[in-house]
Amino acid sequence: MAILQAQPYAYGNQPITATALIQQSGEDSFYFPEDNGHTGFAANGSRYTSGVEDSPPSVASWYTEPPGPYRGTSPAFPAYGLVLLGRASMAILDESTPELALWMTFLLQDGLMLADNYALGNPNYPTSLVGFLPAGLSYANGVVSVIYTPDPGSEDVTSSMVVSVDFGRDTAYLDVAV
């Protein structure tokens, strides 16, 4: 009997819906926490309070994730990166490597971080699946925001939705108007 192993998602073989650049700058507290009085996790994975590293040290969950099919080998958030948004995933690539190595991939329709079907199982939407289509991206200060539009034909939700993956807070949150 053959054992199936997880294969990396082929982000390069899907149509790209949107892109965003990640580029550190001196004003970005996520990259320069001491200089900018940052509170939260920084690109190096450490937590800071008002620009001072916490003692005892605390590290972000994304920093401690082991390498695998959806996570590259570098623990630190890339100083220069490219975010690719497709119909099935969002990939963050590390531009500091010549081969644009994978830093992290998020999958759509896995019921997790990208929340594309946030109403699934919600008693307020018992008979409908409220889905969204990925439409755009933005990046600023350790936050990657994915902009979604409602599925065509949606009767319950007609506004756009934004899911923000906030590496500085080590969390994700969504905003939608109903």
Summary of the structure (lengths in Angstrom):
residues: 178
radius of gyration: 17.6
end to end distance: 49.9
largest distance: 56.9
contacts: 493
relative contact order: 0.17
helix: 6%
strand: 38%
